[in-house]
Amino acid sequence: MGSVSARKLGQIAANVQTSLAIEILTACAGLDQRRPLEPSLGVKAAHRAVRELVPPMTEDRPLYRDIAIVAEIVSNGMLKARVEKEVGALA
């Protein structure tokens, strides 16, 4: 049962990563809509990192590419590194 459980854990981790990417994209869209209000330094750094790779939604398009890009920058630590550069080490 251990190998089946390990496989399931891998699937769960991939699903969580995808869910986080969708949440981050949604948050970025919310920040875009709330301009000219300014977020905190860490949130601004995360938004800037995402927007360097994924343009704002201005027209209808499939989102699977955007989700994959954001999932990758979460996975490889780039997003966290950009935020930590602005606000210091995260817990």
Secondary structure, 3 states (H helix, E strand, C coil): CHHHHHHHHHHHHHHHHHHHHHHHHHHHHHHHHCCCCCCCHHHHHHHHHHHHHCCCCCCCCCCHHHHHHHHHHHHCCHHHHHHHHHHCCCC
